[in-house]
């Protein structure tokens, strides 16, 4: 997952630009956050859809005869059950959640390798780690850019970056970032 923009300050007090190794580490950590967000989103959808299927299915069983007083409500719940069951079957919420879990795990293993090698890594070590990142990224589904920028903000805050390093995403873009990308190209950094 490519960086929306490199974090331009370090956690340290010096204002020098991060090294390529530091940028790679930040990208890996942002990718872990991204895939954990996606996994939670799909796991939540999976749990919610199963819960609603069980509730609506129970209602259908409680009112099996459409001629009863609750006939219209029973029909509505039949439709809800069928719709949610079909949606879960077609989209595979649990499979998508598992895919993002696996990607987050791979990026975590890469981070562990990077920490083990350390910032003084040789050129060959850096090339190996960078290539490993590209291998993992090749497995990724299309990236939700707004969510990726949101994860950039989270990471920047966690390492103590200033507000000028954050992007102004906006409330509705943040709210819908797991569902749809709304004009990610228009997102700008906060002004000084």
Secondary structure, DSSP 8 states (H G I E B T S, - for coil): ---SS---S-SSS------HHHHHHHHHHHHHHHHHHHHHHHHHHHHHHHHHHHHHHHHHHHT--TTSTTHHHHHHHHHHHHHHHHHHHHH-HHHHHHHHHHHHHHHHHHHHHHHHH-TT--HHHHHHHHHHHHHHHTT-----HHHHHHHHHHHHHHTT--GGGSEE--HHHHHHTTT----GGG-EE---
